[in-house]
Amino acid sequence: MAEEFKQWEYRVQTVGSLWSGVKADQLEQLLNEWGEEGWEVVSTHIIENANKINVIAKRLLSPATKRLRSMPSQN
């Protein structure tokens, strides 16, 4: 029997501000919160001339999340 391939969900968040940049303690707190939720950082991207970074993370796509995404939005 063939092994099922893994499905991932991704999260991208911009951290920092033009005036204060990225503060290490705030970034550490964010990463710890994400880690508790099962997210793993896979990349960062510096936004030039903005003192900000994009943090990109992934985690395994759960059956519950798949169901939520397949449901029509309720407006």
N, CA, C and O atoms as a Tinker XYZ file with bonds, in Angstrom:
   300  protein
     1  N      0.845000   -1.178000    0.000000    73     2
     2  CA     0.000000    0.000000    0.000000    64     1     3
     3  C      0.890000    1.241000    0.000000    63     2     4     5
     4  O      1.849000    1.323000    0.767000    81     3
     5  N      0.579000    2.179000   -0.839000    73     3     6
     6  CA     1.380000    3.393000   -0.952000    64     5     7
     7  C      1.175000    4.291000    0.270000    63     6     8     9
     8  O      0.075000    4.390000    0.814000    81     7
     9  N      2.242000    4.926000    0.675000    73     7    10
    10  CA     2.170000    5.844000    1.812000    64     9    11
    11  C      1.450000    7.121000    1.382000    63    10    12    13
    12  O      1.708000    7.662000    0.307000    81    11
    13  N      0.538000    7.597000    2.244000    73    11    14
    14  CA    -0.160000    8.848000    1.956000    64    13    15
    15  C      0.828000   10.002000    2.048000    63    14    16    17
    16  O      1.697000   10.017000    2.920000    81    15
    17  N      0.691000   10.966000    1.146000    73    15    18
    18  CA     1.580000   12.114000    1.223000    64    17    19
    19  C      1.062000   13.083000    2.282000    63    18    20    21
    20  O     -0.140000   13.171000    2.530000    81    19
    21  N      1.978000   13.793000    2.887000    73    19    22
    22  CA     1.620000   14.740000    3.944000    64    21    23
    23  C      1.029000   15.998000    3.324000    63    22    24    25
    24  O      1.464000   16.454000    2.266000    81    23
    25  N      0.040000   16.541000    3.996000    73    23    26
    26  CA    -0.550000   17.808000    3.576000    64    25    27
    27  C     -0.254000   18.839000    4.657000    63    26    28    29
    28  O     -0.335000   18.550000    5.851000    81    27
    29  N      0.085000   20.030000    4.224000    73    27    30
    30  CA     0.505000   21.086000    5.136000    64    29    31
    31  C     -0.427000   22.277000    5.033000    63    30    32    33
    32  O     -1.080000   22.489000    4.011000    81    31
    33  N     -0.478000   23.051000    6.107000    73    31    34
    34  CA    -1.076000   24.373000    6.045000    64    33    35
    35  C      0.035000   25.360000    6.388000    63    34    36    37
    36  O      0.973000   25.029000    7.113000    81    35
    37  N     -0.082000   26.560000    5.864000    73    35    38
    38  CA     0.978000   27.552000    6.011000    64    37    39
    39  C      0.438000   28.816000    6.655000    63    38    40    41
    40  O     -0.751000   29.125000    6.581000    81    39
    41  N      1.349000   29.529000    7.286000    73    39    42
    42  CA     1.008000   30.774000    7.973000    64    41    43
    43  C      2.124000   31.767000    7.674000    63    42    44    45
    44  O      3.306000   31.431000    7.738000    81    43
    45  N      1.726000   33.003000    7.345000    73    43    46
    46  CA     2.695000   34.066000    7.082000    64    45    47
    47  C      2.288000   35.276000    7.920000    63    46    48    49
    48  O      1.130000   35.694000    7.900000    81    47
    49  N      3.236000   35.827000    8.645000    73    47    50
    50  CA     2.940000   37.023000    9.435000    64    49    51
    51  C      4.101000   37.988000    9.326000    63    50    52    53
    52  O      5.264000   37.587000    9.359000    81    51
    53  N      3.773000   39.273000    9.194000    73    51    54
    54  CA     4.782000   40.320000    9.170000    64    53    55
    55  C      5.025000   40.789000   10.594000    63    54    56    57
    56  O      4.084000   41.063000   11.338000    81    55
    57  N      6.305000   40.880000   10.969000    73    55    58
    58  CA     6.698000   41.252000   12.318000    64    57    59
    59  C      7.585000   42.482000   12.235000    63    58    60    61
    60  O      8.430000   42.590000   11.346000    81    59
    61  N      7.389000   43.418000   13.176000    73    59    62
    62  CA     8.221000   44.617000   13.237000    64    61    63
    63  C      7.449000   45.842000   12.797000    63    62    64    65
    64  O      6.290000   45.761000   12.388000    81    63
    65  N      8.118000   46.977000   12.890000    73    63    66
    66  CA     7.519000   48.227000   12.444000    64    65    67
    67  C      8.616000   49.147000   11.924000    63    66    68    69
    68  O      9.792000   48.992000   12.252000    81    67
    69  N      8.209000   50.088000   11.123000    73    67    70
    70  CA     9.168000   51.012000   10.519000    64    69    71
    71  C      9.973000   51.732000   11.595000    63    70    72    73
    72  O     11.168000   51.970000   11.423000    81    71
    73  N      9.321000   52.078000   12.702000    73    71    74
    74  CA     9.974000   52.889000   13.735000    64    73    75
    75  C     10.819000   52.075000   14.694000    63    74    76    77
    76  O     11.885000   52.528000   15.111000    81    75
    77  N     10.361000   50.874000   15.056000    73    75    78
    78  CA    11.092000   50.145000   16.093000    64    77    79
    79  C     11.743000   48.850000   15.612000    63    78    80    81
    80  O     12.465000   48.204000   16.372000    81    79
    81  N     11.499000   48.467000   14.369000    73    79    82
    82  CA    12.105000   47.239000   13.869000    64    81    83
    83  C     11.513000   46.011000   14.522000    63    82    84    85
    84  O     10.390000   46.040000   15.026000    81    83
    85  N     12.272000   44.935000   14.510000    73    83    86
    86  CA    11.831000   43.668000   15.085000    64    85    87
    87  C     12.486000   43.520000   16.448000    63    86    88    89
    88  O     13.710000   43.452000   16.551000    81    87
    89  N     11.679000   43.470000   17.479000    73    87    90
    90  CA    12.203000   43.298000   18.834000    64    89    91
    91  C     12.336000   41.805000   19.135000    63    90    92    93
    92  O     11.390000   41.039000   18.952000    81    91
    93  N     13.515000   41.403000   19.596000    73    91    94
    94  CA    13.809000   39.984000   19.824000    64    93    95
    95  C     12.838000   39.345000   20.803000    63    94    96    97
    96  O     12.404000   38.214000   20.584000    81    95
    97  N     12.482000   40.048000   21.889000    73    95    98
    98  CA    11.595000   39.445000   22.887000    64    97    99
    99  C     10.192000   39.231000   22.331000    63    98   100   101
   100  O      9.549000   38.233000   22.655000    81    99
   101  N      9.706000   40.155000   21.495000    73    99   102
   102  CA     8.389000   39.989000   20.879000    64   101   103
   103  C      8.407000   38.851000   19.863000    63   102   104   105
   104  O      7.457000   38.072000   19.783000    81   103
   105  N      9.481000   38.756000   19.089000    73   103   106
   106  CA     9.610000   37.676000   18.117000    64   105   107
   107  C      9.680000   36.330000   18.833000    63   106   108   109
   108  O      9.046000   35.366000   18.406000    81   107
   109  N     10.443000   36.261000   19.913000    73   107   110
   110  CA    10.555000   35.027000   20.681000    64   109   111
   111  C      9.187000   34.603000   21.238000    63   110   112   113
   112  O      8.837000   33.424000   21.191000    81   111
   113  N      8.427000   35.553000   21.758000    73   111   114
   114  CA     7.102000   35.250000   22.292000    64   113   115
   115  C      6.190000   34.703000   21.185000    63   114   116   117
   116  O      5.490000   33.712000   21.390000    81   115
   117  N      6.202000   35.350000   20.019000    73   115   118
   118  CA     5.397000   34.899000   18.886000    64   117   119
   119  C      5.783000   33.474000   18.479000    63   118   120   121
   120  O      4.913000   32.625000   18.285000    81   119
   121  N      7.082000   33.216000   18.352000    73   119   122
   122  CA     7.544000   31.894000   17.936000    64   121   123
   123  C      7.185000   30.820000   18.962000    63   122   124   125
   124  O      6.833000   29.702000   18.585000    81   123
   125  N      7.270000   31.142000   20.241000    73   123   126
   126  CA     6.884000   30.186000   21.279000    64   125   127
   127  C      5.385000   29.882000   21.215000    63   126   128   129
   128  O      4.980000   28.731000   21.382000    81   127
   129  N      4.557000   30.909000   20.972000    73   127   130
   130  CA     3.116000   30.695000   20.830000    64   129   131
   131  C      2.830000   29.800000   19.630000    63   130   132   133
   132  O      2.032000   28.867000   19.720000    81   131
   133  N      3.479000   30.087000   18.515000    73   131   134
   134  CA     3.283000   29.265000   17.320000    64   133   135
   135  C      3.733000   27.829000   17.568000    63   134   136   137
   136  O      3.067000   26.888000   17.139000    81   135
   137  N      4.859000   27.657000   18.257000    73   135   138
   138  CA     5.366000   26.323000   18.556000    64   137   139
   139  C      4.373000   25.522000   19.389000    63   138   140   141
   140  O      4.198000   24.324000   19.165000    81   139
   141  N      3.726000   26.172000   20.342000    73   139   142
   142  CA     2.720000   25.505000   21.169000    64   141   143
   143  C      1.514000   25.070000   20.335000    63   142   144   145
   144  O      0.824000   24.110000   20.682000    81   143
   145  N      1.266000   25.784000   19.233000    73   143   146
   146  CA     0.143000   25.457000   18.347000    64   145   147
   147  C      0.547000   24.466000   17.256000    63   146   148   149
   148  O     -0.275000   24.096000   16.418000    81   147
   149  N      1.812000   24.037000   17.266000    73   147   150
   150  CA     2.271000   23.044000   16.302000    64   149   151
   151  C      2.901000   23.614000   15.040000    63   150   152   153
   152  O      3.205000   22.862000   14.114000    81   151
   153  N      3.105000   24.937000   14.983000    73   151   154
   154  CA     3.706000   25.563000   13.808000    64   153   155
   155  C      5.223000   25.447000   13.871000    63   154   156   157
   156  O      5.816000   25.545000   14.945000    81   155
   157  N      5.845000   25.238000   12.721000    73   155   158
   158  CA     7.302000   25.198000   12.591000    64   157   159
   159  C      7.721000   26.245000   11.567000    63   158   160   161
   160  O      7.256000   26.224000   10.427000    81   159
   161  N      8.602000   27.167000   11.973000    73   159   162
   162  CA     9.075000   28.189000   11.049000    64   161   163
   163  C      9.949000   27.537000    9.994000    63   162   164   165
   164  O     10.872000   26.785000   10.310000    81   163
   165  N      9.646000   27.835000    8.724000    73   163   166
   166  CA    10.424000   27.261000    7.628000    64   165   167
   167  C     11.241000   28.316000    6.887000    63   166   168   169
   168  O     12.176000   27.988000    6.157000    81   167
   169  N     10.876000   29.597000    7.084000    73   167   170
   170  CA    11.607000   30.638000    6.376000    64   169   171
   171  C     11.288000   32.001000    6.972000    63   170   172   173
   172  O     10.257000   32.191000    7.617000    81   171
   173  N     12.185000   32.932000    6.745000    73   171   174
   174  CA    11.937000   34.342000    7.051000    64   173   175
   175  C     12.382000   35.150000    5.844000    63   174   176   177
   176  O     13.247000   34.730000    5.076000    81   175
   177  N     11.778000   36.303000    5.697000    73   175   178
   178  CA    12.108000   37.166000    4.569000    64   177   179
   179  C     12.175000   38.597000    5.074000    63   178   180   181
   180  O     11.195000   39.107000    5.618000    81   179
   181  N     13.305000   39.244000    4.905000    73   179   182
   182  CA    13.473000   40.631000    5.332000    64   181   183
   183  C     12.785000   41.548000    4.314000    63   182   184   185
   184  O     12.995000   41.429000    3.107000    81   183
   185  N     11.964000   42.459000    4.826000    73   183   186
   186  CA    11.326000   43.452000    3.958000    64   185   187
   187  C     12.233000   44.675000    3.961000    63   186   188   189
   188  O     12.350000   45.378000    4.964000    81   187
   189  N     12.863000   44.912000    2.834000    73   187   190
   190  CA    13.855000   45.981000    2.740000    64   189   191
   191  C     13.258000   47.347000    3.042000    63   190   192   193
   192  O     12.127000   47.644000    2.657000    81   191
   193  N     14.039000   48.179000    3.739000    73   191   194
   194  CA    13.703000   49.552000    4.069000    64   193   195
   195  C     12.425000   49.700000    4.879000    63   194   196   197
   196  O     11.821000   50.773000    4.882000    81   195
   197  N     11.995000   48.631000    5.574000    73   195   198
   198  CA    10.778000   48.717000    6.376000    64   197   199
   199  C     11.000000   48.253000    7.818000    63   198   200   201
   200  O     10.091000   48.364000    8.641000    81   199
   201  N     12.190000   47.737000    8.139000    73   199   202
   202  CA    12.474000   47.200000    9.472000    64   201   203
   203  C     11.492000   46.111000    9.878000    63   202   204   205
   204  O     11.135000   46.000000   11.051000    81   203
   205  N     11.057000   45.314000    8.923000    73   203   206
   206  CA    10.105000   44.237000    9.173000    64   205   207
   207  C     10.599000   42.947000    8.539000    63   206   208   209
   208  O     11.438000   42.955000    7.639000    81   207
   209  N     10.053000   41.831000    9.034000    73   207   210
   210  CA    10.326000   40.538000    8.412000    64   209   211
   211  C      9.009000   39.780000    8.265000    63   210   212   213
   212  O      8.086000   39.947000    9.063000    81   211
   213  N      8.942000   38.956000    7.244000    73   211   214
   214  CA     7.849000   38.001000    7.112000    64   213   215
   215  C      8.350000   36.685000    7.700000    63   214   216   217
   216  O      9.444000   36.221000    7.378000    81   215
   217  N      7.542000   36.100000    8.555000    73   215   218
   218  CA     7.853000   34.797000    9.143000    64   217   219
   219  C      6.891000   33.792000    8.516000    63   218   220   221
   220  O      5.676000   33.986000    8.552000    81   219
   221  N      7.431000   32.726000    7.946000    73   219   222
   222  CA     6.629000   31.716000    7.255000    64   221   223
   223  C      6.753000   30.410000    8.029000    63   222   224   225
   224  O      7.857000   29.953000    8.326000    81   223
   225  N      5.597000   29.811000    8.355000    73   223   226
   226  CA     5.587000   28.579000    9.145000    64   225   227
   227  C      4.635000   27.583000    8.512000    63   226   228   229
   228  O      3.781000   27.937000    7.699000    81   227
   229  N      4.804000   26.311000    8.909000    73   227   230
   230  CA     3.904000   25.262000    8.420000    64   229   231
   231  C      3.604000   24.297000    9.549000    63   230   232   233
   232  O      4.349000   24.202000   10.525000    81   231
   233  N      2.491000   23.579000    9.395000    73   231   234
   234  CA     2.163000   22.466000   10.278000    64   233   235
   235  C      1.313000   21.494000    9.487000    63   234   236   237
   236  O      0.720000   21.849000    8.468000    81   235
   237  N      1.261000   20.259000    9.970000    73   235   238
   238  CA     0.453000   19.257000    9.291000    64   237   239
   239  C     -1.001000   19.704000    9.263000    63   238   240   241
   240  O     -1.523000   20.224000   10.249000    81   239
   241  N     -1.634000   19.499000    8.139000    73   239   242
   242  CA    -3.037000   19.854000    7.966000    64   241   243
   243  C     -3.874000   18.793000    8.668000    63   242   244   245
   244  O     -3.820000   17.614000    8.316000    81   243
   245  N     -4.645000   19.217000    9.660000    73   243   246
   246  CA    -5.447000   18.277000   10.448000    64   245   247
   247  C     -6.777000   17.988000    9.753000    63   246   248   249
   248  O     -7.243000   18.798000    8.951000    81   247
   249  N     -7.391000   16.845000   10.053000    73   247   250
   250  CA    -8.715000   16.537000    9.494000    64   249   251
   251  C     -9.743000   17.616000    9.842000    63   250   252   253
   252  O    -10.601000   17.938000    9.020000    81   251
   253  N     -9.663000   18.180000   11.059000    73   251   254
   254  CA   -10.612000   19.230000   11.464000    64   253   255
   255  C    -10.442000   20.480000   10.603000    63   254   256   257
   256  O    -11.429000   21.086000   10.186000    81   255
   257  N     -9.200000   20.866000   10.336000    73   255   258
   258  CA    -8.947000   22.042000    9.506000    64   257   259
   259  C     -9.397000   21.790000    8.074000    63   258   260   261
   260  O     -9.941000   22.689000    7.433000    81   259
   261  N     -9.180000   20.581000    7.562000    73   259   262
   262  CA    -9.645000   20.236000    6.213000    64   261   263
   263  C    -11.156000   20.409000    6.116000    63   262   264   265
   264  O    -11.658000   20.969000    5.141000    81   263
   265  N    -11.891000   19.922000    7.140000    73   263   266
   266  CA   -13.348000   20.041000    7.139000    64   265   267
   267  C    -13.774000   21.508000    7.150000    63   266   268   269
   268  O    -14.664000   21.909000    6.400000    81   267
   269  N    -13.133000   22.303000    8.008000    73   267   270
   270  CA   -13.492000   23.723000    8.082000    64   269   271
   271  C    -13.270000   24.435000    6.755000    63   270   272   273
   272  O    -14.078000   25.270000    6.346000    81   271
   273  N    -12.178000   24.103000    6.089000    73   271   274
   274  CA   -11.864000   24.754000    4.812000    64   273   275
   275  C    -12.798000   24.305000    3.684000    63   274   276   277
   276  O    -12.989000   25.027000    2.706000    81   275
   277  N    -13.375000   23.116000    3.827000    73   275   278
   278  CA   -14.265000   22.626000    2.774000    64   277   279
   279  C    -15.702000   23.114000    2.955000    63   278   280   281
   280  O    -16.527000   22.966000    2.054000    81   279
   281  N    -16.000000   23.691000    4.112000    73   279   282
   282  CA   -17.352000   24.178000    4.359000    64   281   283
   283  C    -17.544000   25.536000    3.689000    63   282   284   285
   284  O    -16.634000   26.365000    3.691000    81   283
   285  N    -18.732000   25.766000    3.114000    73   283   286
   286  CA   -18.991000   27.087000    2.523000    64   285   287
   287  C    -18.988000   28.161000    3.608000    63   286   288   289
   288  O    -19.426000   27.922000    4.733000    81   287
   289  N    -18.492000   29.340000    3.259000    73   287   290
   290  CA   -18.475000   30.417000    4.248000    64   289   291
   291  C    -19.897000   30.808000    4.605000    63   290   292   293
   292  O    -20.807000   30.753000    3.777000    81   291
   293  N    -20.061000   31.198000    5.839000    73   291   294
   294  CA   -21.385000   31.555000    6.329000    64   293   295
   295  C    -21.464000   33.052000    6.501000    63   294   296   297
   296  O    -21.047000   33.584000    7.530000    81   295
   297  N    -21.995000   33.738000    5.509000    73   295   298
   298  CA   -22.101000   35.209000    5.548000    64   297   299
   299  C    -23.474000   35.624000    5.994000    63   298   300
   300  O    -23.757000   36.819000    6.090000    81   299
